[in-house]
Amino acid sequence: MSDIYILGIETSCDETSASIVKNGREVLSNVISSQIDIHKEYGGVVPEIASRKHVELVIPVIDDALKLSGIEPSSLDAIAVTYGPGLVGALLVGVSAAKSISYGINKPLIAVHHIEGHIAANYIQSPQLKPPFICLVVSGGHSHIVLVSDYGEYEIMGRTRDDAAGEAFDKVARALGLGYPGGPLIDKYALQGNPLSISFPRVTFKDGSLDFSFSGVKTSVLNYLNSSSQKGEEINIYNVCAAFQSAVVDILVENTVKAAQKTGINKICLAGGVAANSQLRTTFSEIAKHNGMEFYYPSMSLCTDNAAMIACAGYYDFLKGNFADLTLNAVPNLKLGERFIT
Amino acid sequence: MRDNALCYESFCEEDTYEIGKSIGNGLKAGDILCLTGEIGTGKTAFTKGIANALGVIDYVISPTFTIVNEYFGRHNLYHFDVYRINDIDEIFETGFEDYIYGQGITVIEWAEMISEILPPECIWVRIEKNLALGEAYRKISLNK
């Protein structure tokens, strides 16, 4: 079989990204035009949600990705694009660009779920990795435990019932006045704090569900900060970060390991922006070692939103012949495992 | 806030949920609820109650990151969190007008941030803490 070259496009949230991936796992280029610096200009806490930024950036970013890869558009085998979930205005920019290119060069279009992309980042990082495995997908908008039984086959085993893990990090960082994005900052401060100094709740459900709830821990941190300042007590930010992060990490790890044990699968993967958290990685490494499990996680640059992961996920759809046509639309509330392709 | 507020008292998250549910039972197609209240006051818990009243079976999760979540029930529920909006134009990119002028129920957290573009017939719900009455206490007032 000859080599397969896929152009991936991702515009579901803040990043405009395009990438060329060879045979699903070899990244030839992965251009990310992050909008995060724009957010910092706005007092550091309010990300800008601007589709027009994607409009301005999408073509230059695709051009760059092609140039860096040395691949001519005519050599592409397919175009893979994120079509949900995300903001409809942002998604539409990528979907429209992908449809135009697909039509222009007469190559198939592949519709990729954003979370599938995050999971696929592990395939790029660890070329030997194959399903089945359990993947914990944690980001600003997602907290899912997913059973990946085969390429493109997903079953959600647990998910948040209120806030996403990354969102809890952002909101606690905001309350502490640390800035945005909250995850890396809390991670940094936590290194110098004592996780046992304050006890924040770890919520599990009595029905044996592997779901998460992070709203309670967020509220406890806020209550702790309020009552400390009312009593005139000094707040040790390092300790608050360490104790909060431990509460979140403990429950993420506990439920994911339970999912692995329940299914008898001894491979665990991390995915999503919160997968960059150092304590989460360390704790998983230790637990996996202790339980004789394999543990995989993507590098920092593959944890954040990027188009290489979309091209990689698209490759497995390409092999199965799962193509979309030019009626493809953005689906803001797309659920993992659902397909909205005619 | 305008006069003629209807007030409820909540002593725990479950109360807030039940108050949301009872208000949800009285809503009709096209209603827009604007929620105000600082972080961690239970705006999402309140919306979960509304969703239950509307017959939504899916989990109602925080829309902070996604800006809007859509649920299907007896009436559809469109749950917005506009905290991340910093330019009023951005809200239109979510399909905002299609939602609020549609046949579902729209709930908007941090609605005061976009008050200039909201229609006058919105129902405003303010959730306030009163630490003198305990960490969990919330006063929930409704203005039509």
Interface residues (C-beta under 8 A of the other chain):
Chain A: Y42 V46 P47 E48 I49 A50 S51 P85 G86 L87 V88 G89 A90 G140 G141 R159 T160 R161 D162 D163 A164 G166 E167 D170 K171 R174 A175 D211 S215 K218 T219 L222 N223 N226 S227 Q230 P332 N333
Chain B: I39 G40 T44 A45 Y59 I61 S62 T64 F65 T66 I67 V68 N69 E70 Y83 R84 I85 N86 D87 E90 E93 T94 G95 L131 E135
